[in-house]
Amino acid sequence: MSSTTLNADYWSNRYQKNDTGWDIGYGSTPLVKYLQTITDKQLAVLIPGCGNAYEAEWLLQNGFTNVTVLDISPVLTAALKERFKNQPINIITGNFFEHKGQYDLILEQTFFCAIDPALRSSYVTKMHELLKPGGKLVGVLFNRSFEGGPPFGGSKEEYELLFSKHLHIKKMELCYNSIPPRQGAELFFSADNA
């Protein structure tokens, strides 16, 4: 599939049909474990390709006050605006590659694997642009291949080569706490905007 196929209509259609096999119904365990270590609740946090925004929900429930979620699907973001009504969250409908802002922390959870692999270099460049100096990109990546896609997989070696062009990789290792269906197939990573 090309990036023109993986557009707002494509993703809105998937949400309308409840064709969301990636959706586990709660915040990703590796990310939640990481978020539990953060003491500064005023950090500017972005979750691109946020889906049902379970990590954002966890952040809000735990006192974080500067959370932004971004998704290309207006169907999804309309549902999020209803779900998070009267909560301190910024919900944006838009294309990640056109987004403007500066963030202390960007969370990666099933967004990288959903975009056309031809856009991966642009993804890393954009993350570098969106992170404040010293900001962090933290998340989970698939350490396996898939037929067709999305999702689109990859390997640790591929990711290290790609991310190191603009970011300083602090950690890239197999997740010890993936959900059972993804056990052994996920990498937890952390990279600084050095």
FIKOLZA-1660 file (N, C-alpha, C; in steps of 0.1 Angstrom, whole numbers, plus 5000, padded with zeros to 4 digits):
% residues 194
   i   px   py   pz ch aa at
   1 5008 4988 5000  A  M  N
   1 5000 5000 5000  A  M CA
   1 5009 5012 5000  A  M  C
   2 5004 5023 4993  A  S  N
   2 5012 5035 4993  A  S CA
   2 5007 5045 5003  A  S  C
   3 5014 5055 5005  A  S  N
   3 5010 5065 5015  A  S CA
   3 4997 5072 5011  A  S  C
   4 4995 5073 4998  A  T  N
   4 4982 5079 4994  A  T CA
   4 4970 5070 4997  A  T  C
   5 4973 5057 4997  A  T  N
   5 4962 5047 5001  A  T CA
   5 4960 5048 5016  A  T  C
   6 4970 5050 5024  A  L  N
   6 4969 5050 5038  A  L CA
   6 4966 5064 5043  A  L  C
   7 4955 5069 5038  A  N  N
   7 4951 5083 5041  A  N CA
   7 4940 5084 5051  A  N  C
   8 4934 5095 5053  A  A  N
   8 4924 5097 5063  A  A CA
   8 4912 5088 5061  A  A  C
   9 4908 5087 5048  A  D  N
   9 4896 5079 5045  A  D CA
   9 4899 5064 5048  A  D  C
  10 4911 5059 5045  A  Y  N
  10 4914 5046 5048  A  Y CA
  10 4913 5043 5063  A  Y  C
  11 4919 5052 5072  A  W  N
  11 4919 5049 5086  A  W CA
  11 4905 5052 5092  A  W  C
  12 4898 5062 5087  A  S  N
  12 4884 5064 5092  A  S CA
  12 4875 5052 5089  A  S  C
  13 4877 5046 5077  A  N  N
  13 4869 5034 5073  A  N CA
  13 4872 5023 5083  A  N  C
  14 4885 5021 5087  A  R  N
  14 4889 5010 5096  A  R CA
  14 4882 5012 5109  A  R  C
  15 4882 5025 5114  A  Y  N
  15 4876 5027 5127  A  Y CA
  15 4861 5026 5127  A  Y  C
  16 4855 5030 5116  A  Q  N
  16 4840 5029 5115  A  Q CA
  16 4836 5014 5114  A  Q  C
  17 4844 5006 5108  A  K  N
  17 4841 4991 5107  A  K CA
  17 4847 4983 5120  A  K  C
  18 4853 4991 5129  A  N  N
  18 4859 4984 5141  A  N CA
  18 4869 4974 5136  A  N  C
  19 4876 4977 5125  A  D  N
  19 4887 4968 5120  A  D CA
  19 4900 4973 5126  A  D  C
  20 4902 4971 5139  A  T  N
  20 4913 4976 5146  A  T CA
  20 4920 4965 5154  A  T  C
  21 4925 4956 5147  A  G  N
  21 4932 4944 5154  A  G CA
  21 4944 4948 5162  A  G  C
  22 4950 4960 5160  A  W  N
  22 4961 4964 5168  A  W CA
  22 4957 4969 5182  A  W  C
  23 4944 4972 5184  A  D  N
  23 4939 4979 5196  A  D CA
  23 4938 4969 5207  A  D  C
  24 4946 4971 5218  A  I  N
  24 4946 4961 5229  A  I CA
  24 4936 4966 5240  A  I  C
  25 4931 4978 5239  A  G  N
  25 4921 4982 5248  A  G CA
  25 4926 4989 5261  A  G  C
  26 4939 4991 5262  A  Y  N
  26 4945 4998 5273  A  Y CA
  26 4959 5002 5269  A  Y  C
  27 4965 5010 5278  A  G  N
  27 4979 5015 5275  A  G CA
  27 4989 5004 5273  A  G  C
  28 4997 5004 5264  A  S  N
  28 5008 4994 5261  A  S CA
  28 5016 4993 5274  A  S  C
  29 5018 4980 5279  A  T  N
  29 5025 4977 5291  A  T CA
  29 5039 4983 5291  A  T  C
  30 5047 4981 5280  A  P  N
  30 5061 4987 5281  A  P CA
  30 5061 5002 5282  A  P  C
  31 5051 5009 5275  A  L  N
  31 5050 5024 5276  A  L CA
  31 5045 5028 5290  A  L  C
  32 5035 5022 5295  A  V  N
  32 5030 5025 5309  A  V CA
  32 5041 5023 5319  A  V  C
  33 5049 5013 5318  A  K  N
  33 5060 5011 5328  A  K CA
  33 5070 5022 5327  A  K  C
  34 5073 5026 5315  A  Y  N
  34 5082 5037 5313  A  Y CA
  34 5076 5050 5319  A  Y  C
  35 5063 5053 5315  A  L  N
  35 5057 5065 5320  A  L CA
  35 5056 5066 5335  A  L  C
  36 5056 5055 5342  A  Q  N
  36 5055 5054 5357  A  Q CA
  36 5068 5060 5363  A  Q  C
  37 5079 5061 5355  A  T  N
  37 5092 5066 5360  A  T CA
  37 5093 5081 5359  A  T  C
  38 5084 5087 5352  A  I  N
  38 5084 5102 5350  A  I CA
  38 5078 5109 5361  A  I  C
  39 5086 5119 5367  A  T  N
  39 5081 5127 5378  A  T CA
  39 5075 5140 5374  A  T  C
  40 5080 5146 5363  A  D  N
  40 5076 5159 5358  A  D CA
  40 5063 5158 5350  A  D  C
  41 5052 5161 5356  A  K  N
  41 5039 5159 5350  A  K CA
  41 5035 5171 5340  A  K  C
  42 5044 5181 5340  A  Q  N
  42 5042 5192 5330  A  Q CA
  42 5049 5190 5317  A  Q  C
  43 5056 5179 5315  A  L  N
  43 5062 5177 5302  A  L CA
  43 5052 5178 5291  A  L  C
  44 5057 5184 5280  A  A  N
  44 5048 5185 5268  A  A CA
  44 5050 5171 5260  A  A  C
  45 5039 5164 5260  A  V  N
  45 5039 5150 5254  A  V CA
  45 5030 5150 5242  A  V  C
  46 5036 5144 5231  A  L  N
  46 5028 5141 5219  A  L CA
  46 5027 5126 5216  A  L  C
  47 5015 5122 5212  A  I  N
  47 5013 5109 5208  A  I CA
  47 5007 5109 5194  A  I  C
  48 5016 5107 5183  A  P  N
  48 5011 5108 5170  A  P CA
  48 5005 5095 5165  A  P  C
  49 4996 5095 5156  A  G  N
  49 4989 5083 5152  A  G CA
  49 4983 5076 5164  A  G  C
  50 4976 5084 5172  A  C  N
  50 4973 5080 5186  A  C CA
  50 4962 5069 5187  A  C  C
  51 4955 5066 5176  A  G  N
  51 4944 5056 5178  A  G CA
  51 4935 5060 5189  A  G  C
  52 4931 5050 5197  A  N  N
  52 4921 5053 5208  A  N CA
  52 4928 5059 5220  A  N  C
  53 4940 5062 5219  A  A  N
  53 4947 5071 5229  A  A CA
  53 4947 5065 5243  A  A  C
  54 4949 5052 5245  A  Y  N
  54 4949 5047 5258  A  Y CA
  54 4961 5052 5266  A  Y  C
  55 4973 5054 5260  A  E  N
  55 4984 5060 5267  A  E CA
  55 4981 5074 5272  A  E  C
  56 4974 5082 5264  A  A  N
  56 4970 5095 5268  A  A CA
  56 4960 5094 5280  A  A  C
  57 4951 5085 5279  A  E  N
  57 4942 5083 5290  A  E CA
  57 4949 5080 5303  A  E  C
  58 4959 5072 5302  A  W  N
  58 4968 5069 5314  A  W CA
  58 4975 5081 5319  A  W  C
  59 4980 5089 5310  A  L  N
  59 4987 5101 5314  A  L CA
  59 4978 5111 5321  A  L  C
  60 4966 5113 5316  A  L  N
  60 4956 5121 5322  A  L CA
  60 4952 5116 5336  A  L  C
  61 4950 5103 5337  A  Q  N
  61 4946 5098 5350  A  Q CA
  61 4957 5099 5360  A  Q  C
  62 4969 5101 5356  A  N  N
  62 4980 5102 5365  A  N CA
  62 4986 5116 5366  A  N  C
  63 4978 5126 5363  A  G  N
  63 4982 5139 5366  A  G CA
  63 4990 5147 5355  A  G  C
  64 4992 5141 5344  A  F  N
  64 4999 5149 5333  A  F CA
  64 4990 5160 5327  A  F  C
  65 4996 5171 5325  A  T  N
  65 4988 5183 5322  A  T CA
  65 4990 5189 5308  A  T  C
  66 5000 5183 5300  A  N  N
  66 5003 5189 5287  A  N CA
  66 5004 5178 5277  A  N  C
  67 4993 5172 5274  A  V  N
  67 4992 5160 5265  A  V CA
  67 4985 5164 5252  A  V  C
  68 4992 5161 5241  A  T  N
  68 4986 5163 5227  A  T CA
  68 4986 5150 5220  A  T  C
  69 4974 5147 5214  A  V  N
  69 4973 5135 5206  A  V CA
  69 4970 5140 5192  A  V  C
  70 4975 5132 5182  A  L  N
  70 4973 5136 5168  A  L CA
  70 4969 5123 5160  A  L  C
  71 4959 5125 5151  A  D  N
  71 4956 5114 5143  A  D CA
  71 4950 5119 5130  A  D  C
  72 4952 5112 5119  A  I  N
  72 4947 5117 5106  A  I CA
  72 4932 5114 5103  A  I  C
  73 4926 5105 5112  A  S  N
  73 4912 5102 5110  A  S CA
  73 4903 5111 5117  A  S  C
  74 4895 5119 5110  A  P  N
  74 4885 5128 5117  A  P CA
  74 4874 5120 5124  A  P  C
  75 4871 5108 5120  A  V  N
  75 4862 5100 5127  A  V CA
  75 4867 5096 5141  A  V  C
  76 4880 5093 5141  A  L  N
  76 4886 5089 5154  A  L CA
  76 4887 5101 5163  A  L  C
  77 4892 5112 5158  A  T  N
  77 4894 5124 5167  A  T CA
  77 4881 5130 5172  A  T  C
  78 4870 5129 5164  A  A  N
  78 4857 5133 5169  A  A CA
  78 4853 5124 5181  A  A  C
  79 4855 5111 5180  A  A  N
  79 4852 5102 5191  A  A CA
  79 4861 5105 5203  A  A  C
  80 4873 5109 5201  A  L  N
  80 4882 5112 5212  A  L CA
  80 4878 5125 5219  A  L  C
  81 4874 5135 5211  A  K  N
  81 4869 5147 5217  A  K CA
  81 4857 5145 5226  A  K  C
  82 4848 5136 5222  A  E  N
  82 4837 5132 5230  A  E CA
  82 4841 5125 5243  A  E  C
  83 4850 5115 5241  A  R  N
  83 4855 5107 5252  A  R CA
  83 4863 5115 5263  A  R  C
  84 4871 5125 5258  A  F  N
  84 4879 5133 5267  A  F CA
  84 4873 5147 5270  A  F  C
  85 4860 5148 5268  A  K  N
  85 4854 5161 5270  A  K CA
  85 4857 5166 5284  A  K  C
  86 4860 5179 5285  A  N  N
  86 4864 5186 5297  A  N CA
  86 4876 5181 5304  A  N  C
  87 4885 5174 5296  A  Q  N
  87 4898 5170 5302  A  Q CA
  87 4909 5178 5295  A  Q  C
  88 4920 5180 5302  A  P  N
  88 4931 5188 5297  A  P CA
  88 4940 5181 5287  A  P  C
  89 4934 5180 5275  A  I  N
  89 4941 5173 5264  A  I CA
  89 4939 5180 5251  A  I  C
  90 4949 5181 5243  A  N  N
  90 4948 5188 5230  A  N CA
  90 4947 5177 5219  A  N  C
  91 4935 5176 5212  A  I  N
  91 4933 5166 5202  A  I CA
  91 4933 5172 5189  A  I  C
  92 4942 5168 5180  A  I  N
  92 4944 5174 5167  A  I CA
  92 4941 5164 5156  A  I  C
  93 4933 5168 5146  A  T  N
  93 4931 5160 5134  A  T CA
  93 4941 5165 5124  A  T  C
  94 4950 5157 5119  A  G  N
  94 4960 5162 5109  A  G CA
  94 4970 5151 5105  A  G  C
  95 4978 5155 5096  A  N  N
  95 4989 5147 5091  A  N CA
  95 5001 5150 5099  A  N  C
  96 5007 5140 5105  A  F  N
  96 5019 5140 5113  A  F CA
  96 5030 5148 5106  A  F  C
  97 5032 5146 5093  A  F  N
  97 5043 5152 5086  A  F CA
  97 5041 5167 5084  A  F  C
  98 5029 5172 5086  A  E  N
  98 5027 5186 5085  A  E CA
  98 5025 5193 5099  A  E  C
  99 5026 5185 5110  A  H  N
  99 5023 5190 5123  A  H CA
  99 5035 5199 5127  A  H  C
 100 5031 5210 5135  A  K  N
 100 5041 5219 5140  A  K CA
 100 5040 5219 5156  A  K  C
 101 5051 5220 5162  A  G  N
 101 5051 5220 5177  A  G CA
 101 5064 5216 5182  A  G  C
 102 5066 5217 5195  A  Q  N
 102 5078 5213 5202  A  Q CA
 102 5074 5205 5214  A  Q  C
 103 5081 5194 5216  A  Y  N
 103 5077 5185 5227  A  Y CA
 103 5089 5179 5234  A  Y  C
 104 5086 5177 5247  A  D  N
 104 5097 5171 5256  A  D CA
 104 5097 5156 5254  A  D  C
 105 5086 5150 5251  A  L  N
 105 5084 5135 5250  A  L CA
 105 5074 5132 5239  A  L  C
 106 5078 5123 5230  A  I  N
 106 5069 5118 5220  A  I CA
 106 5069 5103 5222  A  I  C
 107 5056 5098 5222  A  L  N
 107 5054 5083 5224  A  L CA
 107 5051 5077 5211  A  L  C
 108 5058 5066 5208  A  E  N
 108 5055 5058 5196  A  E CA
 108 5049 5045 5200  A  E  C
 109 5036 5043 5195  A  Q  N
 109 5029 5031 5198  A  Q CA
 109 5020 5028 5186  A  Q  C
 110 5024 5018 5177  A  T  N
 110 5017 5014 5165  A  T CA
 110 5015 5025 5155  A  T  C
 111 5023 5035 5155  A  F  N
 111 5022 5045 5145  A  F CA
 111 5032 5043 5134  A  F  C
 112 5045 5041 5138  A  F  N
 112 5056 5038 5129  A  F CA
 112 5052 5026 5119  A  F  C
 113 5046 5016 5125  A  C  N
 113 5043 5004 5117  A  C CA
 113 5031 5005 5108  A  C  C
 114 5024 5017 5110  A  A  N
 114 5012 5019 5102  A  A CA
 114 5014 5028 5090  A  A  C
 115 5026 5035 5089  A  I  N
 115 5028 5043 5078  A  I CA
 115 5036 5036 5067  A  I  C
 116 5035 5040 5055  A  D  N
 116 5042 5035 5044  A  D CA
 116 5057 5034 5047  A  D  C
 117 5064 5023 5046  A  P  N
 117 5078 5022 5049  A  P CA
 117 5086 5032 5041  A  P  C
 118 5082 5037 5030  A  A  N
 118 5089 5047 5022  A  A CA
 118 5090 5060 5029  A  A  C
 119 5081 5062 5040  A  L  N
 119 5081 5074 5047  A  L CA
 119 5089 5074 5060  A  L  C
 120 5096 5063 5062  A  R  N
 120 5103 5061 5075  A  R CA
 120 5114 5071 5077  A  R  C
 121 5122 5074 5067  A  S  N
 121 5132 5084 5069  A  S CA
 121 5127 5098 5072  A  S  C
 122 5115 5101 5065  A  S  N
 122 5108 5114 5068  A  S CA
 122 5103 5114 5082  A  S  C
 123 5098 5102 5087  A  Y  N
 123 5093 5101 5101  A  Y CA
 123 5104 5105 5111  A  Y  C
 124 5116 5099 5109  A  V  N
 124 5127 5102 5118  A  V CA
 124 5131 5117 5118  A  V  C
 125 5132 5123 5106  A  T  N
 125 5135 5137 5104  A  T CA
 125 5124 5146 5111  A  T  C
 126 5111 5142 5110  A  K  N
 126 5101 5149 5116  A  K CA
 126 5101 5148 5131  A  K  C
 127 5104 5136 5136  A  M  N
 127 5106 5135 5151  A  M CA
 127 5117 5144 5156  A  M  C
 128 5128 5144 5149  A  H  N
 128 5139 5153 5153  A  H CA
 128 5134 5168 5153  A  H  C
 129 5126 5172 5143  A  E  N
 129 5121 5185 5143  A  E CA
 129 5111 5188 5154  A  E  C
 130 5103 5179 5158  A  L  N
 130 5092 5181 5168  A  L CA
 130 5098 5180 5182  A  L  C
 131 5109 5174 5184  A  L  N
 131 5114 5172 5198  A  L CA
 131 5122 5185 5202  A  L  C
 132 5120 5189 5214  A  K  N
 132 5128 5200 5219  A  K CA
 132 5142 5195 5221  A  K  C
 133 5152 5204 5222  A  P  N
 133 5166 5200 5224  A  P CA
 133 5166 5191 5237  A  P  C
 134 5171 5179 5237  A  G  N
 134 5171 5171 5248  A  G CA
 134 5158 5163 5250  A  G  C
 135 5149 5165 5241  A  G  N
 135 5136 5157 5242  A  G CA
 135 5138 5143 5238  A  G  C
 136 5128 5135 5242  A  K  N
 136 5129 5120 5240  A  K CA
 136 5118 5115 5231  A  K  C
 137 5122 5105 5223  A  L  N
 137 5112 5097 5215  A  L CA
 137 5113 5083 5222  A  L  C
 138 5102 5078 5227  A  V  N
 138 5102 5066 5234  A  V CA
 138 5090 5057 5229  A  V  C
 139 5093 5044 5227  A  G  N
 139 5082 5036 5222  A  G CA
 139 5085 5022 5219  A  G  C
 140 5076 5016 5212  A  V  N
 140 5077 5001 5209  A  V CA
 140 5076 5000 5194  A  V  C
 141 5085 4991 5188  A  L  N
 141 5085 4988 5174  A  L CA
 141 5085 4973 5172  A  L  C
 142 5079 4969 5161  A  F  N
 142 5078 4955 5158  A  F CA
 142 5092 4950 5154  A  F  C
 143 5096 4939 5159  A  N  N
 143 5109 4932 5156  A  N CA
 143 5106 4920 5148  A  N  C
 144 5099 4921 5137  A  R  N
 144 5095 4910 5129  A  R CA
 144 5089 4916 5116  A  R  C
 145 5088 4907 5106  A  S  N
 145 5082 4911 5093  A  S CA
 145 5067 4907 5092  A  S  C
 146 5060 4913 5083  A  F  N
 146 5046 4910 5081  A  F CA
 146 5044 4909 5066  A  F  C
 147 5034 4901 5062  A  E  N
 147 5030 4900 5048  A  E CA
 147 5021 4912 5045  A  E  C
 148 5024 4919 5034  A  G  N
 148 5015 4930 5031  A  G CA
 148 5017 4941 5041  A  G  C
 149 5006 4946 5046  A  G  N
 149 5006 4957 5056  A  G CA
 149 4996 4967 5053  A  G  C
 150 4993 4976 5063  A  P  N
 150 4998 4976 5076  A  P CA
 150 4993 4965 5085  A  P  C
 151 5001 4961 5095  A  P  N
 151 5013 4967 5100  A  P CA
 151 5025 4963 5091  A  P  C
 152 5035 4972 5091  A  F  N
 152 5048 4969 5084  A  F CA
 152 5058 4967 5095  A  F  C
 153 5066 4957 5094  A  G  N
 153 5076 4953 5104  A  G CA
 153 5089 4959 5101  A  G  C
 154 5099 4953 5107  A  G  N
 154 5113 4957 5106  A  G CA
 154 5122 4950 5116  A  G  C
 155 5134 4954 5116  A  S  N
 155 5144 4948 5125  A  S CA
 155 5152 4958 5133  A  S  C
 156 5158 4954 5144  A  K  N
 156 5166 4962 5153  A  K CA
 156 5177 4969 5145  A  K  C
 157 5184 4962 5136  A  E  N
 157 5195 4967 5128  A  E CA
 157 5190 4978 5119  A  E  C
 158 5178 4976 5113  A  E  N
 158 5172 4986 5104  A  E CA
 158 5169 4999 5111  A  E  C
 159 5162 4997 5123  A  Y  N
 159 5158 5008 5131  A  Y CA
 159 5170 5016 5136  A  Y  C
 160 5181 5009 5141  A  E  N
 160 5192 5016 5146  A  E CA
 160 5199 5025 5135  A  E  C
 161 5200 5019 5123  A  L  N
 161 5206 5027 5112  A  L CA
 161 5197 5039 5109  A  L  C
 162 5184 5037 5108  A  L  N
 162 5175 5048 5105  A  L CA
 162 5174 5059 5115  A  L  C
 163 5172 5055 5128  A  F  N
 163 5170 5065 5139  A  F CA
 163 5183 5072 5142  A  F  C
 164 5195 5066 5141  A  S  N
 164 5207 5072 5144  A  S CA
 164 5211 5084 5135  A  S  C
 165 5204 5085 5124  A  K  N
 165 5207 5096 5115  A  K CA
 165 5204 5110 5121  A  K  C
 166 5194 5110 5130  A  H  N
 166 5189 5123 5136  A  H CA
 166 5188 5122 5151  A  H  C
 167 5189 5110 5157  A  L  N
 167 5186 5109 5172  A  L CA
 167 5197 5101 5178  A  L  C
 168 5199 5103 5191  A  H  N
 168 5209 5095 5198  A  H CA
 168 5201 5083 5205  A  H  C
 169 5203 5071 5200  A  I  N
 169 5196 5059 5206  A  I CA
 169 5202 5056 5220  A  I  C
 170 5194 5056 5230  A  K  N
 170 5198 5053 5243  A  K CA
 170 5195 5038 5246  A  K  C
 171 5184 5033 5241  A  K  N
 171 5180 5019 5243  A  K CA
 171 5173 5014 5231  A  K  C
 172 5175 5001 5228  A  M  N
 172 5168 4994 5217  A  M CA
 172 5170 4979 5220  A  M  C
 173 5160 4974 5227  A  E  N
 173 5161 4960 5232  A  E CA
 173 5147 4953 5232  A  E  C
 174 5148 4940 5232  A  L  N
 174 5135 4932 5232  A  L CA
 174 5127 4936 5245  A  L  C
 175 5114 4938 5243  A  C  N
 175 5105 4941 5254  A  C CA
 175 5104 4928 5263  A  C  C
 176 5106 4930 5276  A  Y  N
 176 5104 4919 5285  A  Y CA
 176 5090 4918 5290  A  Y  C
 177 5082 4929 5287  A  N  N
 177 5068 4929 5292  A  N CA
 177 5057 4932 5282  A  N  C
 178 5060 4926 5270  A  S  N
 178 5050 4927 5259  A  S CA
 178 5037 4919 5263  A  S  C
 179 5026 4922 5257  A  I  N
 179 5014 4914 5259  A  I CA
 179 5017 4901 5252  A  I  C
 180 5011 4890 5257  A  P  N
 180 5014 4876 5252  A  P CA
 180 5014 4875 5237  A  P  C
 181 5004 4880 5229  A  P  N
 181 5005 4878 5215  A  P CA
 181 5017 4884 5208  A  P  C
 182 5023 4894 5215  A  R  N
 182 5035 4901 5209  A  R CA
 182 5048 4898 5215  A  R  C
 183 5048 4888 5225  A  Q  N
 183 5060 4884 5232  A  Q CA
 183 5071 4880 5222  A  Q  C
 184 5083 4886 5224  A  G  N
 184 5094 4883 5215  A  G CA
 184 5094 4890 5202  A  G  C
 185 5084 4898 5199  A  A  N
 185 5083 4905 5186  A  A CA
 185 5083 4920 5187  A  A  C
 186 5086 4925 5199  A  E  N
 186 5086 4940 5201  A  E CA
 186 5099 4944 5207  A  E  C
 187 5103 4956 5202  A  L  N
 187 5115 4963 5208  A  L CA
 187 5111 4975 5215  A  L  C
 188 5116 4977 5227  A  F  N
 188 5114 4990 5234  A  F CA
 188 5126 4998 5231  A  F  C
 189 5123 5011 5228  A  F  N
 189 5134 5020 5224  A  F CA
 189 5132 5034 5230  A  F  C
 190 5144 5040 5233  A  S  N
 190 5144 5054 5238  A  S CA
 190 5155 5061 5230  A  S  C
 191 5152 5073 5225  A  A  N
 191 5162 5080 5217  A  A CA
 191 5161 5095 5221  A  A  C
 192 5172 5102 5223  A  D  N
 192 5172 5116 5226  A  D CA
 192 5175 5124 5214  A  D  C
 193 5169 5136 5214  A  N  N
 193 5172 5146 5204  A  N CA
 193 5185 5153 5208  A  N  C
 194 5196 5147 5205  A  A  N
 194 5209 5153 5209  A  A CA
 194 5213 5164 5201  A  A  C
% end
